[in-house]
Amino acid sequence: MSDDTPLIPHPSNADDNAGTVAAEQQAAPAKKPRRRVSAKAAAKAIEQRIGHTFADPTLLATAFTHVSALKSSRNRTESYQRLEFLGDHVLGLIVSDMLYRAFPKADEGELSKRLADLVRKEACADVAKTLGLHEAIKLGTVGPGVGERLRKSVIGDICEAVIGAVFLDGGYAAAAHFVESNWTERMRKPVRPLRDAKTVLQEWAQGQGLPTPVYREIERTGPHHDPQFRVSVELPGLTPAEGVGGSKRAAEKLAALAMLKQEGVPSGNNDG
């Protein structure tokens, strides 16, 4: 399947799809039912993986639509991003409730650490991969090799968008069912140490009597929907180190990791 072919048709493409189907009716009428069944089957398969049948299928379609698939990038509200925003907060509430009930003797600090670990983008991406949701992400026409990189970079966001879509379509109970089905086992695992490379570098610098590391954005390249940031980290008396990532935060972590490696400091890297 090419990046241009939607697994779940988006309502914003309805007019174009209608014109295409009409043309195909005249050329080869027998193919029309097969296309309809295929689209329905694809949507049904995603609903089965999610565990929720949508009353409003447009929510499901929007949850998987990347901004690059829109006719105009200025109309970003038709992409998954608004649903991601909602799903992020719904996920936080549901997981907080799960943790509160599951660990009655845990203090606020432990609960916060567990929450941060469970709602991080890497955890969401892991859930999405387990359910095969990345296969349904709808991209527009992108350059060679960009499609797979985009899918990897947004898969966690798509998972949050799905949670937002389920919440809007079925309410809190439906969203809670999805989260509990996919996060309960993860919640039971020992809490993961939350020390990324930036934290390790800052603690090491303080131990050396140095100030807080300074991060500077050196360059931003690539299209709006797939940017690449190059960031440097600086400490007095040390050679600056650089990192490149799909977000400033990712680039800063990689820069910190590079400086730790440069100075021979164990990173304790947990950035996933």
Phi, psi and chi 1 to 4 in degrees:
 res  aa     phi    psi   chi1   chi2   chi3   chi4
   1 MET       -  132.2 -179.5 -177.2  -61.3      -
   2 SER   -81.6  165.1   70.1      -      -      -
   3 ASP   -65.5  -20.8  -70.9  -22.4      -      -
   4 ASP   -81.5  -13.2  -65.4   12.9      -      -
   5 THR   -98.0  115.1  -55.0      -      -      -
   6 PRO   -74.6  135.7   27.4  -32.3      -      -
   7 LEU   -75.7  -36.5 -172.0   56.1      -      -
   8 ILE  -120.3  109.3  -55.5  174.5      -      -
   9 PRO   -57.4  136.9  -21.4   32.8      -      -
  10 HIS   -92.8  139.4 -168.2  -81.0      -      -
  11 PRO   -58.0  -27.6   18.2  -31.4      -      -
  12 SER   -68.4  -16.6   64.1      -      -      -
  13 ASN   -98.2   12.0  -63.8  -31.5      -      -
  14 ALA   -58.6  -44.8      -      -      -      -
  15 ASP   -63.2  -44.4  -66.5  -20.2      -      -
  16 ASP   -63.6  -41.4  -67.3  -16.4      -      -
  17 ASN   -64.7  -38.9  -69.2  -19.7      -      -
  18 ALA   -62.0  -43.6      -      -      -      -
  19 GLY   -63.8  -39.7      -      -      -      -
  20 THR   -64.8  -44.3  -59.2      -      -      -
  21 VAL   -64.7  -39.8  171.5      -      -      -
  22 ALA   -61.1  -41.6      -      -      -      -
  23 ALA   -65.9  -38.0      -      -      -      -
  24 GLU   -71.4  -27.1  -70.8  176.3   -8.7      -
  25 GLN   -60.4  -42.2  -87.9 -173.2  -45.8      -
  26 GLN   -71.6  -37.6  -62.9  177.3   -3.7      -
  27 ALA   -79.5  -44.3      -      -      -      -
  28 ALA  -151.7   81.1      -      -      -      -
  29 PRO   -57.5  -30.2  -20.5   30.2      -      -
  30 ALA   -66.9  -20.7      -      -      -      -
  31 LYS   -81.7  -19.4  -68.0 -175.2  177.9 -179.9
  32 LYS   -60.7  -48.2 -179.0 -178.0  175.7 -176.9
  33 PRO   -60.2  -37.9  -23.3   34.5      -      -
  34 ARG   -61.4  -40.3  -71.4  179.4   62.8 -173.4
  35 ARG   -66.3  -40.4  -69.8  177.2   62.4   84.3
  36 ARG   -63.9  -46.8  -80.8 -174.9  173.5  177.6
  37 VAL   -62.2  -40.8  170.9      -      -      -
  38 SER   -61.2  -45.0  176.9      -      -      -
  39 ALA   -65.1  -41.0      -      -      -      -
  40 LYS   -65.8  -42.2  -79.9 -173.3  176.2 -179.0
  41 ALA   -63.4  -39.0      -      -      -      -
  42 ALA   -63.6  -46.0      -      -      -      -
  43 ALA   -64.8  -40.7      -      -      -      -
  44 LYS   -63.2  -40.5 -171.8   67.3  176.7  176.7
  45 ALA   -62.4  -40.2      -      -      -      -
  46 ILE   -65.9  -42.2  -67.1  -61.9      -      -
  47 GLU   -61.1  -38.9  -72.1 -178.7  -31.0      -
  48 GLN   -65.5  -38.9  -71.6  175.4  -13.6      -
  49 ARG   -66.1  -39.7  -65.2  177.1 -164.0  174.9
  50 ILE   -72.8  -34.0  -66.9  171.4      -      -
  51 GLY    86.6   26.7      -      -      -      -
  52 HIS  -147.9  129.4  177.0   76.5      -      -
  53 THR   -95.4  122.6  -60.0      -      -      -
  54 PHE   -81.8  128.9  -79.7   80.8      -      -
  55 ALA   -73.0  -32.7      -      -      -      -
  56 ASP  -115.0   95.1 -178.4    1.0      -      -
  57 PRO   -66.4  -16.6   21.2  -31.4      -      -
  58 THR   -65.8  -29.1   61.5      -      -      -
  59 LEU   -65.5  -41.2  -72.3  169.9      -      -
  60 LEU   -63.0  -44.8  178.8   62.5      -      -
  61 ALA   -62.8  -44.5      -      -      -      -
  62 THR   -63.8  -36.1  -57.9      -      -      -
  63 ALA   -61.5  -22.6      -      -      -      -
  64 PHE  -107.7    5.7  -74.3   91.5      -      -
  65 THR   -95.6  114.9  -58.9      -      -      -
  66 HIS   -79.2  152.1 -173.0  -96.7      -      -
  67 VAL   -59.0  -28.1   65.6      -      -      -
  68 SER   -66.6  -17.7   66.5      -      -      -
  69 ALA   -87.4   -6.8      -      -      -      -
  70 LEU   -82.2  151.8  -56.7  177.9      -      -
  71 LYS   -63.9  -36.7  -69.4 -178.1  177.8  179.0
  72 SER  -130.8  124.7  171.7      -      -      -
  73 SER   -67.6  -13.4   60.8      -      -      -
  74 ARG   -74.2  -25.0  -72.0  176.3  -65.7 -178.4
  75 ASN   -94.3   63.9 -167.7   14.5      -      -
  76 ARG   -71.8  -10.9  -56.6  172.4   73.1   90.2
  77 THR   -68.2  -16.0   57.6      -      -      -
  78 GLU   -89.1    0.9  -66.5 -177.2    7.0      -
  79 SER   -94.5 -177.1   74.5      -      -      -
  80 TYR   -71.9   -8.7   69.2   82.5      -      -
  81 GLN   -64.0  -40.0  -67.5  176.6  -21.4      -
  82 ARG   -66.8  -40.2  -81.3  171.7   54.2   85.2
  83 LEU   -66.2  -35.0  -72.0  173.6      -      -
  84 GLU   -61.2  -45.1  176.2 -153.3   -8.4      -
  85 PHE   -56.5  -48.0  164.8   80.4      -      -
  86 LEU   -66.0  -47.2  176.8   61.5      -      -
  87 GLY   -61.8  -34.8      -      -      -      -
  88 ASP   -58.0  -45.1  175.9   40.2      -      -
  89 HIS   -77.0  -35.0  -68.9   78.0      -      -
  90 VAL   -63.7  -43.5  172.4      -      -      -
  91 LEU   -59.2  -44.9  174.1   62.6      -      -
  92 GLY   -60.0  -41.8      -      -      -      -
  93 LEU   -66.3  -46.8  173.9   59.4      -      -
  94 ILE   -65.2  -45.3  -65.5  171.5      -      -
  95 VAL   -65.9  -37.5  172.1      -      -      -
  96 SER   -59.4  -43.7  -64.1      -      -      -
  97 ASP   -64.4  -42.5 -179.1   38.3      -      -
  98 MET   -60.4  -45.5  -69.1  168.7   60.4      -
  99 LEU   -65.3  -41.8  -70.5  168.9      -      -
 100 TYR   -59.2  -40.8 -171.7   86.9      -      -
 101 ARG   -79.5  -33.8  -70.2 -176.1  -78.1  109.4
 102 ALA   -79.3  -27.7      -      -      -      -
 103 PHE  -126.6   73.7  -60.4   97.8      -      -
 104 PRO   -64.8  -19.7   23.4  -34.2      -      -
 105 LYS   -99.7   -2.1  -65.2 -176.8  179.3 -179.9
 106 ALA   -77.2  138.7      -      -      -      -
 107 ASP   -83.2  178.1   60.9   18.4      -      -
 108 GLU   -61.2  -36.6 -174.7  -88.6  -17.6      -
 109 GLY   -64.4  -45.6      -      -      -      -
 110 GLU   -66.5  -41.7 -179.7 -177.1  -15.0      -
 111 LEU   -60.8  -40.2  -67.9  174.3      -      -
 112 SER   -65.0  -41.1  -65.1      -      -      -
 113 LYS   -64.0  -44.0  -72.1 -179.0  179.3  179.5
 114 ARG   -64.1  -41.5  -71.6 -177.0  177.7  -85.4
 115 LEU   -61.5  -48.1  174.5   64.6      -      -
 116 ALA   -59.1  -37.7      -      -      -      -
 117 ASP   -70.5  -37.7 -168.1   37.4      -      -
 118 LEU   -79.0  -26.3  -70.9  166.5      -      -
 119 VAL  -102.5    3.2  -58.1      -      -      -
 120 ARG   -64.8  156.7   59.6 -160.1  -70.0  -95.8
 121 LYS   -58.1  -36.0  -80.2  -70.6 -171.2  -75.4
 122 GLU   -63.8  -37.1  -68.9   83.9   -6.1      -
 123 ALA   -66.8  -42.6      -      -      -      -
 124 CYS   -63.1  -40.7  -66.5      -      -      -
 125 ALA   -64.0  -37.9      -      -      -      -
 126 ASP   -64.1  -41.7 -174.9   49.3      -      -
 127 VAL   -63.1  -45.1  169.8      -      -      -
 128 ALA   -62.0  -41.2      -      -      -      -
 129 LYS   -65.9  -41.2  -70.5  173.5 -175.2  174.9
 130 THR   -59.7  -37.7  -60.0      -      -      -
 131 LEU   -86.2   -5.8  -63.5  175.6      -      -
 132 GLY    71.8   25.4      -      -      -      -
 133 LEU   -70.0  -25.2  -58.0 -175.1      -      -
 134 HIS   -62.8  -22.8   58.8  -69.6      -      -
 135 GLU   -69.3  -20.1  -60.7  170.9    0.5      -
 136 ALA   -99.7   -1.0      -      -      -      -
 137 ILE   -63.7  128.7  -61.2  174.9      -      -
 138 LYS   -97.4  114.1  171.6   65.4  174.5   71.8
 139 LEU  -108.9  159.8  -58.6  176.6      -      -
 140 GLY   -87.1 -160.9      -      -      -      -
 141 THR   -78.6  114.7  -58.2      -      -      -
 142 VAL  -126.4  164.8  -66.8      -      -      -
 143 GLY   -69.3  166.8      -      -      -      -
 144 PRO   -56.7  130.2  -22.7   33.4      -      -
 145 GLY    81.2  -13.8      -      -      -      -
 146 VAL   -74.4  -35.8  174.3      -      -      -
 147 GLY   -55.9  -49.4      -      -      -      -
 148 GLU   -65.8  -37.1 -169.2   59.3   31.4      -
 149 ARG   -66.5  -39.0 -172.6  164.9   73.7 -112.8
 150 LEU   -64.1  -44.2  -87.8  177.6      -      -
 151 ARG   -58.6  -43.1  -77.6 -169.9  170.9   89.8
 152 LYS   -65.5  -36.7  -71.8 -179.5  179.9  178.9
 153 SER   -75.7  -25.1   68.4      -      -      -
 154 VAL  -110.9    0.9  -56.2      -      -      -
 155 ILE   -61.0  -37.0 -173.7  170.2      -      -
 156 GLY   -66.2  -38.9      -      -      -      -
 157 ASP   -63.1  -40.4  -59.9  -25.8      -      -
 158 ILE   -62.2  -40.2  -67.0  -65.2      -      -
 159 CYS   -60.4  -43.6 -174.2      -      -      -
 160 GLU   -65.2  -36.7  -68.7  176.8  -21.7      -
 161 ALA   -64.1  -39.0      -      -      -      -
 162 VAL   -61.5  -42.5  166.4      -      -      -
 163 ILE   -61.2  -42.7  -65.7  170.6      -      -
 164 GLY   -62.7  -40.4      -      -      -      -
 165 ALA   -66.4  -43.2      -      -      -      -
 166 VAL   -63.1  -40.4  171.8      -      -      -
 167 PHE   -61.9  -46.0  173.9   77.0      -      -
 168 LEU   -66.3  -36.9  -71.9  177.4      -      -
 169 ASP   -81.3  -39.5 -167.4   74.5      -      -
 170 GLY  -120.3   -1.8      -      -      -      -
 171 GLY    86.5 -176.3      -      -      -      -
 172 TYR   -61.0  -41.4 -178.1   87.5      -      -
 173 ALA   -60.3  -42.3      -      -      -      -
 174 ALA   -66.3  -42.8      -      -      -      -
 175 ALA   -65.1  -40.4      -      -      -      -
 176 ALA   -63.9  -38.3      -      -      -      -
 177 HIS   -62.2  -43.5  175.0   72.9      -      -
 178 PHE   -63.6  -47.2  174.1   81.0      -      -
 179 VAL   -66.3  -45.8  173.7      -      -      -
 180 GLU   -63.0  -35.9  -71.4  171.1    0.3      -
 181 SER   -66.0  -30.7  -62.6      -      -      -
 182 ASN  -110.1   -9.9  -66.4  -74.0      -      -
 183 TRP  -116.2  -14.2  -95.3  -93.2      -      -
 184 THR   -60.7  -47.3  -63.5      -      -      -
 185 GLU   -62.7  -40.7 -176.3  178.2  -15.6      -
 186 ARG   -64.7  -36.5  -69.9  172.2  170.8   81.0
 187 MET   -64.3  -31.1  179.1 -175.7   68.2      -
 188 ARG   -76.6  -14.2  -63.5  -67.1 -178.7 -178.0
 189 LYS   -71.3  155.0  -66.4  179.7  180.0  178.9
 190 PRO   -56.3  144.8  -24.0   33.8      -      -
 191 VAL   -60.1  137.5   63.8      -      -      -
 192 ARG   -87.1  131.0  171.2 -178.3  174.4  -86.9
 193 PRO   -57.8  128.5  -21.3   33.7      -      -
 194 LEU  -102.5   63.9  -61.4  177.3      -      -
 195 ARG  -122.2   98.8  -79.5  165.9   48.2   84.0
 196 ASP   -88.4  177.8   61.7   27.9      -      -
 197 ALA   -60.8  -36.5      -      -      -      -
 198 LYS   -63.5  -41.6  -70.2 -177.8   64.7  176.6
 199 THR   -64.0  -45.4  -58.6      -      -      -
 200 VAL   -61.6  -43.2  174.5      -      -      -
 201 LEU   -63.8  -43.0  179.2   60.5      -      -
 202 GLN   -63.9  -43.1 -179.0  168.9  -27.0      -
 203 GLU   -65.4  -39.5  -68.6  177.0   -6.5      -
 204 TRP   -64.8  -43.2  175.8   79.9      -      -
 205 ALA   -60.8  -42.8      -      -      -      -
 206 GLN   -62.7  -39.0  -70.7  174.6  -14.1      -
 207 GLY   -65.5  -24.0      -      -      -      -
 208 GLN   -92.3    3.2  -59.5  -64.3  -48.8      -
 209 GLY    76.0   22.1      -      -      -      -
 210 LEU   -99.5  158.8  -62.7  170.9      -      -
 211 PRO   -73.8  178.4   27.4  -35.4      -      -
 212 THR   -65.0  134.8  -59.8      -      -      -
 213 PRO   -56.8  143.8  -24.4   34.1      -      -
 214 VAL  -107.9  127.1  174.9      -      -      -
 215 TYR  -105.7  133.7  -64.3   87.5      -      -
 216 ARG  -129.5  132.0  -57.2 -174.7 -170.0  -79.0
 217 GLU   -77.1  119.8 -180.0 -176.8  -29.6      -
 218 ILE   -92.5  -39.8  -61.9  174.1      -      -
 219 GLU  -157.2  146.0 -176.4 -179.3   31.4      -
 220 ARG  -127.5  125.2  172.7  175.6  172.3  162.9
 221 THR  -129.0  173.4   58.4      -      -      -
 222 GLY    87.5  168.5      -      -      -      -
 223 PRO   -70.3  166.3   26.4  -35.1      -      -
 224 HIS   -59.1  -37.4 -176.8   73.6      -      -
 225 HIS   -83.1   -6.9   60.6  -96.1      -      -
 226 ASP  -146.5   62.0 -175.5   31.7      -      -
 227 PRO   -74.5  156.9   30.5  -36.1      -      -
 228 GLN  -127.6  126.5  -70.0  -68.9  -60.3      -
 229 PHE  -108.5  136.5  -64.2   88.2      -      -
 230 ARG  -113.7  120.7 -175.4  158.8   64.5   97.6
 231 VAL  -126.0  142.1  170.4      -      -      -
 232 SER  -111.7  152.4   72.3      -      -      -
 233 VAL  -120.9  137.3   58.5      -      -      -
 234 GLU  -128.9  139.8  -57.7  171.6    5.0      -
 235 LEU  -137.3  141.2  -79.6  168.4      -      -
 236 PRO   -55.2  131.3  -23.9   33.7      -      -
 237 GLY    82.5   -2.4      -      -      -      -
 238 LEU  -116.3  152.5  -58.5 -178.9      -      -
 239 THR   -71.2  128.0  -57.3      -      -      -
 240 PRO   -57.5  150.7  -22.7   33.9      -      -
 241 ALA  -123.2  154.8      -      -      -      -
 242 GLU  -125.7  156.4  -64.2 -176.5    1.2      -
 243 GLY  -143.8  149.4      -      -      -      -
 244 VAL  -125.2  130.5  177.4      -      -      -
 245 GLY  -153.5  172.9      -      -      -      -
 246 GLY   -77.8   -3.8      -      -      -      -
 247 SER  -146.4  161.8   67.9      -      -      -
 248 LYS   -60.6  -40.6  -72.3 -176.6 -178.5  178.7
 249 ARG   -62.6  -44.7 -178.0 -178.4  176.9 -171.3
 250 ALA   -63.7  -40.9      -      -      -      -
 251 ALA   -66.3  -38.1      -      -      -      -
 252 GLU   -64.2  -41.3  -72.7  173.8   -6.0      -
 253 LYS   -62.7  -42.1  -73.6 -175.6  176.3 -178.1
 254 LEU   -68.2  -34.9  -69.1  172.7      -      -
 255 ALA   -65.7  -43.2      -      -      -      -
 256 ALA   -62.5  -41.5      -      -      -      -
 257 LEU   -62.4  -40.1 -167.7   59.6      -      -
 258 ALA   -64.4  -39.6      -      -      -      -
 259 MET   -69.3  -39.3  178.2  165.4  -79.6      -
 260 LEU   -60.6  -43.2  -70.4  168.7      -      -
 261 LYS   -65.3  -40.3 -176.3  176.7 -180.0 -179.6
 262 GLN   -61.2  -36.8  170.6 -175.8  -67.2      -
 263 GLU   -93.8    1.2  -60.7  -58.6  -41.3      -
 264 GLY    72.2   29.4      -      -      -      -
 265 VAL   -98.8  128.7 -178.7      -      -      -
 266 PRO   -57.2  130.3  -23.2   33.2      -      -
 267 SER   -83.9  -30.1   66.0      -      -      -
 268 GLY    57.2   37.3      -      -      -      -
 269 ASN   -65.4  122.1 -176.6   32.7      -      -
 270 ASN  -125.3   31.0  -76.7  -52.6      -      -
 271 ASP   -80.4   -6.4  -64.6  -29.3      -      -
 272 GLY    71.5      -      -      -      -      -
